Amino acid sequence: MCYEFNKCIVSVCKRSCNKVADCLATFGARLEGASSHVFIDQAPDFVARLVSGDRPGGRC
């Protein structure tokens, strides 16, 4: 598989620039034990607000 790539670029994005990923990671870190959540039909409200821009500069 490594021969199929012409080039690979790795970049870093600050948490402040990717609030959705940061909030999802924070949510997952707060889950107790081996519990989990699956969002199938709709994103959770805290993510939907961030994606739509309703909370610019908002925090989880």
BELVENQUI-V617328 format. One record per pair of residues at least 6 apart in sequence whose ideal C-beta (glycine too) atoms are under 6 Angstrom apart, sorted by the first residue. I is the first residue (numbers start at 1). GAP is how many residues later the second one is. If there is no record, write none. Layout:
I_GAP ; I_GAP
This chain:
15_7 ; 19_31 ; 20_27 ; 20_30 ; 23_23 ; 23_37 ; 26_34 ; 49_6
